[in-house]
Amino acid sequence: MQHIGDKEMVNDVLSMVKSSLTTYTSSISECSNQQLRQTLQQIRNSDEQFQYQLYQMAESKGFYKPATQADSNDIQQVRSAVSS
């Protein structure tokens, strides 16, 4: 029997939460019932906080290595392209 490792479990959960956040965002944008919309927003916000905490733990344990940070020139190019 093969056991799944901590790294694989964390990455799997991060992937599932990312998917659910996308679904919540789509549902919120299409929801006309204000009470349901607010409930979905609260759930999404809670999931975002959980995802970030899990990401921080994964990074601290070396399970996740983020991409290198963009330099200020790259950021300015994106800003210019988006605001044009």
Phi and psi restraints in degrees (range 20) as a CNS / XPLOR table:
assign (resid 1 and name C) (resid 2 and name N)
       (resid 2 and name CA) (resid 2 and name C) 1.0 -97.5 20.0 2
assign (resid 2 and name N) (resid 2 and name CA)
       (resid 2 and name C) (resid 3 and name N) 1.0 133.3 20.0 2
assign (resid 2 and name C) (resid 3 and name N)
       (resid 3 and name CA) (resid 3 and name C) 1.0 -98.9 20.0 2
assign (resid 3 and name N) (resid 3 and name CA)
       (resid 3 and name C) (resid 4 and name N) 1.0 141.2 20.0 2
assign (resid 3 and name C) (resid 4 and name N)
       (resid 4 and name CA) (resid 4 and name C) 1.0 -80.9 20.0 2
assign (resid 4 and name N) (resid 4 and name CA)
       (resid 4 and name C) (resid 5 and name N) 1.0 137.2 20.0 2
assign (resid 4 and name C) (resid 5 and name N)
       (resid 5 and name CA) (resid 5 and name C) 1.0 -83.9 20.0 2
assign (resid 5 and name N) (resid 5 and name CA)
       (resid 5 and name C) (resid 6 and name N) 1.0 166.3 20.0 2
assign (resid 5 and name C) (resid 6 and name N)
       (resid 6 and name CA) (resid 6 and name C) 1.0 -57.5 20.0 2
assign (resid 6 and name N) (resid 6 and name CA)
       (resid 6 and name C) (resid 7 and name N) 1.0 -43.2 20.0 2
assign (resid 6 and name C) (resid 7 and name N)
       (resid 7 and name CA) (resid 7 and name C) 1.0 -60.8 20.0 2
assign (resid 7 and name N) (resid 7 and name CA)
       (resid 7 and name C) (resid 8 and name N) 1.0 -44.6 20.0 2
assign (resid 7 and name C) (resid 8 and name N)
       (resid 8 and name CA) (resid 8 and name C) 1.0 -65.6 20.0 2
assign (resid 8 and name N) (resid 8 and name CA)
       (resid 8 and name C) (resid 9 and name N) 1.0 -40.0 20.0 2
assign (resid 8 and name C) (resid 9 and name N)
       (resid 9 and name CA) (resid 9 and name C) 1.0 -63.8 20.0 2
assign (resid 9 and name N) (resid 9 and name CA)
       (resid 9 and name C) (resid 10 and name N) 1.0 -45.6 20.0 2
assign (resid 9 and name C) (resid 10 and name N)
       (resid 10 and name CA) (resid 10 and name C) 1.0 -63.0 20.0 2
assign (resid 10 and name N) (resid 10 and name CA)
       (resid 10 and name C) (resid 11 and name N) 1.0 -46.1 20.0 2
assign (resid 10 and name C) (resid 11 and name N)
       (resid 11 and name CA) (resid 11 and name C) 1.0 -63.3 20.0 2
assign (resid 11 and name N) (resid 11 and name CA)
       (resid 11 and name C) (resid 12 and name N) 1.0 -36.4 20.0 2
assign (resid 11 and name C) (resid 12 and name N)
       (resid 12 and name CA) (resid 12 and name C) 1.0 -65.1 20.0 2
assign (resid 12 and name N) (resid 12 and name CA)
       (resid 12 and name C) (resid 13 and name N) 1.0 -45.5 20.0 2
assign (resid 12 and name C) (resid 13 and name N)
       (resid 13 and name CA) (resid 13 and name C) 1.0 -64.5 20.0 2
assign (resid 13 and name N) (resid 13 and name CA)
       (resid 13 and name C) (resid 14 and name N) 1.0 -42.7 20.0 2
assign (resid 13 and name C) (resid 14 and name N)
       (resid 14 and name CA) (resid 14 and name C) 1.0 -58.3 20.0 2
assign (resid 14 and name N) (resid 14 and name CA)
       (resid 14 and name C) (resid 15 and name N) 1.0 -41.1 20.0 2
assign (resid 14 and name C) (resid 15 and name N)
       (resid 15 and name CA) (resid 15 and name C) 1.0 -64.7 20.0 2
assign (resid 15 and name N) (resid 15 and name CA)
       (resid 15 and name C) (resid 16 and name N) 1.0 -42.7 20.0 2
assign (resid 15 and name C) (resid 16 and name N)
       (resid 16 and name CA) (resid 16 and name C) 1.0 -65.9 20.0 2
assign (resid 16 and name N) (resid 16 and name CA)
       (resid 16 and name C) (resid 17 and name N) 1.0 -41.1 20.0 2
assign (resid 16 and name C) (resid 17 and name N)
       (resid 17 and name CA) (resid 17 and name C) 1.0 -66.3 20.0 2
assign (resid 17 and name N) (resid 17 and name CA)
       (resid 17 and name C) (resid 18 and name N) 1.0 -40.1 20.0 2
assign (resid 17 and name C) (resid 18 and name N)
       (resid 18 and name CA) (resid 18 and name C) 1.0 -58.9 20.0 2
assign (resid 18 and name N) (resid 18 and name CA)
       (resid 18 and name C) (resid 19 and name N) 1.0 -43.5 20.0 2
assign (resid 18 and name C) (resid 19 and name N)
       (resid 19 and name CA) (resid 19 and name C) 1.0 -63.7 20.0 2
assign (resid 19 and name N) (resid 19 and name CA)
       (resid 19 and name C) (resid 20 and name N) 1.0 -43.4 20.0 2
assign (resid 19 and name C) (resid 20 and name N)
       (resid 20 and name CA) (resid 20 and name C) 1.0 -66.5 20.0 2
assign (resid 20 and name N) (resid 20 and name CA)
       (resid 20 and name C) (resid 21 and name N) 1.0 -34.7 20.0 2
assign (resid 20 and name C) (resid 21 and name N)
       (resid 21 and name CA) (resid 21 and name C) 1.0 -63.2 20.0 2
assign (resid 21 and name N) (resid 21 and name CA)
       (resid 21 and name C) (resid 22 and name N) 1.0 -39.4 20.0 2
assign (resid 21 and name C) (resid 22 and name N)
       (resid 22 and name CA) (resid 22 and name C) 1.0 -63.1 20.0 2
assign (resid 22 and name N) (resid 22 and name CA)
       (resid 22 and name C) (resid 23 and name N) 1.0 -42.5 20.0 2
assign (resid 22 and name C) (resid 23 and name N)
       (resid 23 and name CA) (resid 23 and name C) 1.0 -65.2 20.0 2
assign (resid 23 and name N) (resid 23 and name CA)
       (resid 23 and name C) (resid 24 and name N) 1.0 -43.7 20.0 2
assign (resid 23 and name C) (resid 24 and name N)
       (resid 24 and name CA) (resid 24 and name C) 1.0 -60.3 20.0 2
assign (resid 24 and name N) (resid 24 and name CA)
       (resid 24 and name C) (resid 25 and name N) 1.0 -43.6 20.0 2
assign (resid 24 and name C) (resid 25 and name N)
       (resid 25 and name CA) (resid 25 and name C) 1.0 -60.9 20.0 2
assign (resid 25 and name N) (resid 25 and name CA)
       (resid 25 and name C) (resid 26 and name N) 1.0 -43.8 20.0 2
assign (resid 25 and name C) (resid 26 and name N)
       (resid 26 and name CA) (resid 26 and name C) 1.0 -64.2 20.0 2
assign (resid 26 and name N) (resid 26 and name CA)
       (resid 26 and name C) (resid 27 and name N) 1.0 -43.6 20.0 2
assign (resid 26 and name C) (resid 27 and name N)
       (resid 27 and name CA) (resid 27 and name C) 1.0 -64.6 20.0 2
assign (resid 27 and name N) (resid 27 and name CA)
       (resid 27 and name C) (resid 28 and name N) 1.0 -41.2 20.0 2
assign (resid 27 and name C) (resid 28 and name N)
       (resid 28 and name CA) (resid 28 and name C) 1.0 -62.5 20.0 2
assign (resid 28 and name N) (resid 28 and name CA)
       (resid 28 and name C) (resid 29 and name N) 1.0 -43.8 20.0 2
assign (resid 28 and name C) (resid 29 and name N)
       (resid 29 and name CA) (resid 29 and name C) 1.0 -68.2 20.0 2
assign (resid 29 and name N) (resid 29 and name CA)
       (resid 29 and name C) (resid 30 and name N) 1.0 -20.2 20.0 2
assign (resid 29 and name C) (resid 30 and name N)
       (resid 30 and name CA) (resid 30 and name C) 1.0 -104.4 20.0 2
assign (resid 30 and name N) (resid 30 and name CA)
       (resid 30 and name C) (resid 31 and name N) 1.0 2.0 20.0 2
assign (resid 30 and name C) (resid 31 and name N)
       (resid 31 and name CA) (resid 31 and name C) 1.0 -90.1 20.0 2
assign (resid 31 and name N) (resid 31 and name CA)
       (resid 31 and name C) (resid 32 and name N) 1.0 126.8 20.0 2
assign (resid 31 and name C) (resid 32 and name N)
       (resid 32 and name CA) (resid 32 and name C) 1.0 -98.7 20.0 2
assign (resid 32 and name N) (resid 32 and name CA)
       (resid 32 and name C) (resid 33 and name N) 1.0 -16.5 20.0 2
assign (resid 32 and name C) (resid 33 and name N)
       (resid 33 and name CA) (resid 33 and name C) 1.0 -82.9 20.0 2
assign (resid 33 and name N) (resid 33 and name CA)
       (resid 33 and name C) (resid 34 and name N) 1.0 114.2 20.0 2
assign (resid 33 and name C) (resid 34 and name N)
       (resid 34 and name CA) (resid 34 and name C) 1.0 -62.5 20.0 2
assign (resid 34 and name N) (resid 34 and name CA)
       (resid 34 and name C) (resid 35 and name N) 1.0 -39.5 20.0 2
assign (resid 34 and name C) (resid 35 and name N)
       (resid 35 and name CA) (resid 35 and name C) 1.0 -65.7 20.0 2
assign (resid 35 and name N) (resid 35 and name CA)
       (resid 35 and name C) (resid 36 and name N) 1.0 -44.5 20.0 2
assign (resid 35 and name C) (resid 36 and name N)
       (resid 36 and name CA) (resid 36 and name C) 1.0 -64.2 20.0 2
assign (resid 36 and name N) (resid 36 and name CA)
       (resid 36 and name C) (resid 37 and name N) 1.0 -41.4 20.0 2
assign (resid 36 and name C) (resid 37 and name N)
       (resid 37 and name CA) (resid 37 and name C) 1.0 -58.0 20.0 2
assign (resid 37 and name N) (resid 37 and name CA)
       (resid 37 and name C) (resid 38 and name N) 1.0 -46.2 20.0 2
assign (resid 37 and name C) (resid 38 and name N)
       (resid 38 and name CA) (resid 38 and name C) 1.0 -65.0 20.0 2
assign (resid 38 and name N) (resid 38 and name CA)
       (resid 38 and name C) (resid 39 and name N) 1.0 -39.4 20.0 2
assign (resid 38 and name C) (resid 39 and name N)
       (resid 39 and name CA) (resid 39 and name C) 1.0 -62.4 20.0 2
assign (resid 39 and name N) (resid 39 and name CA)
       (resid 39 and name C) (resid 40 and name N) 1.0 -45.6 20.0 2
assign (resid 39 and name C) (resid 40 and name N)
       (resid 40 and name CA) (resid 40 and name C) 1.0 -63.0 20.0 2
assign (resid 40 and name N) (resid 40 and name CA)
       (resid 40 and name C) (resid 41 and name N) 1.0 -38.0 20.0 2
assign (resid 40 and name C) (resid 41 and name N)
       (resid 41 and name CA) (resid 41 and name C) 1.0 -64.5 20.0 2
assign (resid 41 and name N) (resid 41 and name CA)
       (resid 41 and name C) (resid 42 and name N) 1.0 -40.0 20.0 2
assign (resid 41 and name C) (resid 42 and name N)
       (resid 42 and name CA) (resid 42 and name C) 1.0 -65.1 20.0 2
assign (resid 42 and name N) (resid 42 and name CA)
       (resid 42 and name C) (resid 43 and name N) 1.0 -42.4 20.0 2
assign (resid 42 and name C) (resid 43 and name N)
       (resid 43 and name CA) (resid 43 and name C) 1.0 -63.9 20.0 2
assign (resid 43 and name N) (resid 43 and name CA)
       (resid 43 and name C) (resid 44 and name N) 1.0 -45.0 20.0 2
assign (resid 43 and name C) (resid 44 and name N)
       (resid 44 and name CA) (resid 44 and name C) 1.0 -60.0 20.0 2
assign (resid 44 and name N) (resid 44 and name CA)
       (resid 44 and name C) (resid 45 and name N) 1.0 -45.0 20.0 2
assign (resid 44 and name C) (resid 45 and name N)
       (resid 45 and name CA) (resid 45 and name C) 1.0 -61.6 20.0 2
assign (resid 45 and name N) (resid 45 and name CA)
       (resid 45 and name C) (resid 46 and name N) 1.0 -41.0 20.0 2
assign (resid 45 and name C) (resid 46 and name N)
       (resid 46 and name CA) (resid 46 and name C) 1.0 -64.5 20.0 2
assign (resid 46 and name N) (resid 46 and name CA)
       (resid 46 and name C) (resid 47 and name N) 1.0 -42.9 20.0 2
assign (resid 46 and name C) (resid 47 and name N)
       (resid 47 and name CA) (resid 47 and name C) 1.0 -64.3 20.0 2
assign (resid 47 and name N) (resid 47 and name CA)
       (resid 47 and name C) (resid 48 and name N) 1.0 -36.8 20.0 2
assign (resid 47 and name C) (resid 48 and name N)
       (resid 48 and name CA) (resid 48 and name C) 1.0 -63.7 20.0 2
assign (resid 48 and name N) (resid 48 and name CA)
       (resid 48 and name C) (resid 49 and name N) 1.0 -41.9 20.0 2
assign (resid 48 and name C) (resid 49 and name N)
       (resid 49 and name CA) (resid 49 and name C) 1.0 -63.9 20.0 2
assign (resid 49 and name N) (resid 49 and name CA)
       (resid 49 and name C) (resid 50 and name N) 1.0 -43.8 20.0 2
assign (resid 49 and name C) (resid 50 and name N)
       (resid 50 and name CA) (resid 50 and name C) 1.0 -61.6 20.0 2
assign (resid 50 and name N) (resid 50 and name CA)
       (resid 50 and name C) (resid 51 and name N) 1.0 -45.0 20.0 2
assign (resid 50 and name C) (resid 51 and name N)
       (resid 51 and name CA) (resid 51 and name C) 1.0 -59.7 20.0 2
assign (resid 51 and name N) (resid 51 and name CA)
       (resid 51 and name C) (resid 52 and name N) 1.0 -43.1 20.0 2
assign (resid 51 and name C) (resid 52 and name N)
       (resid 52 and name CA) (resid 52 and name C) 1.0 -67.6 20.0 2
assign (resid 52 and name N) (resid 52 and name CA)
       (resid 52 and name C) (resid 53 and name N) 1.0 -40.7 20.0 2
assign (resid 52 and name C) (resid 53 and name N)
       (resid 53 and name CA) (resid 53 and name C) 1.0 -63.7 20.0 2
assign (resid 53 and name N) (resid 53 and name CA)
       (resid 53 and name C) (resid 54 and name N) 1.0 -41.9 20.0 2
assign (resid 53 and name C) (resid 54 and name N)
       (resid 54 and name CA) (resid 54 and name C) 1.0 -66.7 20.0 2
assign (resid 54 and name N) (resid 54 and name CA)
       (resid 54 and name C) (resid 55 and name N) 1.0 -39.5 20.0 2
assign (resid 54 and name C) (resid 55 and name N)
       (resid 55 and name CA) (resid 55 and name C) 1.0 -60.3 20.0 2
assign (resid 55 and name N) (resid 55 and name CA)
       (resid 55 and name C) (resid 56 and name N) 1.0 -45.6 20.0 2
assign (resid 55 and name C) (resid 56 and name N)
       (resid 56 and name CA) (resid 56 and name C) 1.0 -60.6 20.0 2
assign (resid 56 and name N) (resid 56 and name CA)
       (resid 56 and name C) (resid 57 and name N) 1.0 -42.2 20.0 2
assign (resid 56 and name C) (resid 57 and name N)
       (resid 57 and name CA) (resid 57 and name C) 1.0 -64.3 20.0 2
assign (resid 57 and name N) (resid 57 and name CA)
       (resid 57 and name C) (resid 58 and name N) 1.0 -44.7 20.0 2
assign (resid 57 and name C) (resid 58 and name N)
       (resid 58 and name CA) (resid 58 and name C) 1.0 -62.3 20.0 2
assign (resid 58 and name N) (resid 58 and name CA)
       (resid 58 and name C) (resid 59 and name N) 1.0 -41.7 20.0 2
assign (resid 58 and name C) (resid 59 and name N)
       (resid 59 and name CA) (resid 59 and name C) 1.0 -65.6 20.0 2
assign (resid 59 and name N) (resid 59 and name CA)
       (resid 59 and name C) (resid 60 and name N) 1.0 -42.4 20.0 2
assign (resid 59 and name C) (resid 60 and name N)
       (resid 60 and name CA) (resid 60 and name C) 1.0 -64.5 20.0 2
assign (resid 60 and name N) (resid 60 and name CA)
       (resid 60 and name C) (resid 61 and name N) 1.0 -29.0 20.0 2
assign (resid 60 and name C) (resid 61 and name N)
       (resid 61 and name CA) (resid 61 and name C) 1.0 -91.0 20.0 2
assign (resid 61 and name N) (resid 61 and name CA)
       (resid 61 and name C) (resid 62 and name N) 1.0 -0.6 20.0 2
assign (resid 61 and name C) (resid 62 and name N)
       (resid 62 and name CA) (resid 62 and name C) 1.0 80.3 20.0 2
assign (resid 62 and name N) (resid 62 and name CA)
       (resid 62 and name C) (resid 63 and name N) 1.0 13.4 20.0 2
assign (resid 62 and name C) (resid 63 and name N)
       (resid 63 and name CA) (resid 63 and name C) 1.0 -77.8 20.0 2
assign (resid 63 and name N) (resid 63 and name CA)
       (resid 63 and name C) (resid 64 and name N) 1.0 -20.7 20.0 2
assign (resid 63 and name C) (resid 64 and name N)
       (resid 64 and name CA) (resid 64 and name C) 1.0 -140.0 20.0 2
assign (resid 64 and name N) (resid 64 and name CA)
       (resid 64 and name C) (resid 65 and name N) 1.0 129.5 20.0 2
assign (resid 64 and name C) (resid 65 and name N)
       (resid 65 and name CA) (resid 65 and name C) 1.0 -118.6 20.0 2
assign (resid 65 and name N) (resid 65 and name CA)
       (resid 65 and name C) (resid 66 and name N) 1.0 111.4 20.0 2
assign (resid 65 and name C) (resid 66 and name N)
       (resid 66 and name CA) (resid 66 and name C) 1.0 -68.6 20.0 2
assign (resid 66 and name N) (resid 66 and name CA)
       (resid 66 and name C) (resid 67 and name N) 1.0 159.2 20.0 2
assign (resid 66 and name C) (resid 67 and name N)
       (resid 67 and name CA) (resid 67 and name C) 1.0 -63.8 20.0 2
assign (resid 67 and name N) (resid 67 and name CA)
       (resid 67 and name C) (resid 68 and name N) 1.0 157.4 20.0 2
assign (resid 67 and name C) (resid 68 and name N)
       (resid 68 and name CA) (resid 68 and name C) 1.0 -63.5 20.0 2
assign (resid 68 and name N) (resid 68 and name CA)
       (resid 68 and name C) (resid 69 and name N) 1.0 148.3 20.0 2
assign (resid 68 and name C) (resid 69 and name N)
       (resid 69 and name CA) (resid 69 and name C) 1.0 -73.5 20.0 2
assign (resid 69 and name N) (resid 69 and name CA)
       (resid 69 and name C) (resid 70 and name N) 1.0 143.7 20.0 2
assign (resid 69 and name C) (resid 70 and name N)
       (resid 70 and name CA) (resid 70 and name C) 1.0 -69.7 20.0 2
assign (resid 70 and name N) (resid 70 and name CA)
       (resid 70 and name C) (resid 71 and name N) 1.0 144.4 20.0 2
assign (resid 70 and name C) (resid 71 and name N)
       (resid 71 and name CA) (resid 71 and name C) 1.0 -84.3 20.0 2
assign (resid 71 and name N) (resid 71 and name CA)
       (resid 71 and name C) (resid 72 and name N) 1.0 170.6 20.0 2
assign (resid 71 and name C) (resid 72 and name N)
       (resid 72 and name CA) (resid 72 and name C) 1.0 -62.2 20.0 2
assign (resid 72 and name N) (resid 72 and name CA)
       (resid 72 and name C) (resid 73 and name N) 1.0 -31.3 20.0 2
assign (resid 72 and name C) (resid 73 and name N)
       (resid 73 and name CA) (resid 73 and name C) 1.0 -65.6 20.0 2
assign (resid 73 and name N) (resid 73 and name CA)
       (resid 73 and name C) (resid 74 and name N) 1.0 -43.6 20.0 2
assign (resid 73 and name C) (resid 74 and name N)
       (resid 74 and name CA) (resid 74 and name C) 1.0 -61.7 20.0 2
assign (resid 74 and name N) (resid 74 and name CA)
       (resid 74 and name C) (resid 75 and name N) 1.0 -43.2 20.0 2
assign (resid 74 and name C) (resid 75 and name N)
       (resid 75 and name CA) (resid 75 and name C) 1.0 -62.4 20.0 2
assign (resid 75 and name N) (resid 75 and name CA)
       (resid 75 and name C) (resid 76 and name N) 1.0 -43.2 20.0 2
assign (resid 75 and name C) (resid 76 and name N)
       (resid 76 and name CA) (resid 76 and name C) 1.0 -65.0 20.0 2
assign (resid 76 and name N) (resid 76 and name CA)
       (resid 76 and name C) (resid 77 and name N) 1.0 -37.8 20.0 2
assign (resid 76 and name C) (resid 77 and name N)
       (resid 77 and name CA) (resid 77 and name C) 1.0 -62.7 20.0 2
assign (resid 77 and name N) (resid 77 and name CA)
       (resid 77 and name C) (resid 78 and name N) 1.0 -42.2 20.0 2
assign (resid 77 and name C) (resid 78 and name N)
       (resid 78 and name CA) (resid 78 and name C) 1.0 -66.1 20.0 2
assign (resid 78 and name N) (resid 78 and name CA)
       (resid 78 and name C) (resid 79 and name N) 1.0 -43.7 20.0 2
assign (resid 78 and name C) (resid 79 and name N)
       (resid 79 and name CA) (resid 79 and name C) 1.0 -58.1 20.0 2
assign (resid 79 and name N) (resid 79 and name CA)
       (resid 79 and name C) (resid 80 and name N) 1.0 -44.7 20.0 2
assign (resid 79 and name C) (resid 80 and name N)
       (resid 80 and name CA) (resid 80 and name C) 1.0 -63.3 20.0 2
assign (resid 80 and name N) (resid 80 and name CA)
       (resid 80 and name C) (resid 81 and name N) 1.0 -43.0 20.0 2
assign (resid 80 and name C) (resid 81 and name N)
       (resid 81 and name CA) (resid 81 and name C) 1.0 -66.3 20.0 2
assign (resid 81 and name N) (resid 81 and name CA)
       (resid 81 and name C) (resid 82 and name N) 1.0 -38.2 20.0 2
assign (resid 81 and name C) (resid 82 and name N)
       (resid 82 and name CA) (resid 82 and name C) 1.0 -75.4 20.0 2
assign (resid 82 and name N) (resid 82 and name CA)
       (resid 82 and name C) (resid 83 and name N) 1.0 -36.8 20.0 2
assign (resid 82 and name C) (resid 83 and name N)
       (resid 83 and name CA) (resid 83 and name C) 1.0 -85.2 20.0 2
assign (resid 83 and name N) (resid 83 and name CA)
       (resid 83 and name C) (resid 84 and name N) 1.0 -4.2 20.0 2
